[in-house]
Amino acid sequence: MPETRGTIKGALIGGVIGAAAALLLAPKSGKELRGDIRDRYSSMQDRTKQLLSEAGNRTREMAKHVGQSWKTDAKAEMKDDTEQVAQ
């Protein structure tokens, strides 16, 4: 899992650096360049919001699953304890 996060993080950072270099080294006027930077920034901002939303949804799903699992385990343990006390 940590390797995957590192790979994704490296790819994102490399992509940002590559995109910035491409924009800055392209033969465009300042106005065009600023427009391209603005567009790229907006696009990356939207993508980041989407990824964060997906991560939040996955986290909520996992937390719900873990909570249900704990609840089920706790009920089973209580039942076992109750049966032992009853004997």
Contacts in CASP RR format, 6 or more apart in sequence:
PFRMAT RR
TARGET T0000
AUTHOR 0000-0000-0000
METHOD contacts of the structure
MODEL  1
MPETRGTIKGALIGGVIGAAAALLLAPKSGKELRGDIRDRYSSMQDRTKQ
LLSEAGNRTREMAKHVGQSWKTDAKAEMKDDTEQVAQ
16 44 0 8 1.000
19 40 0 8 1.000
23 33 0 8 1.000
23 36 0 8 1.000
23 37 0 8 1.000
23 40 0 8 1.000
24 33 0 8 1.000
26 33 0 8 1.000
26 36 0 8 1.000
28 36 0 8 1.000
END
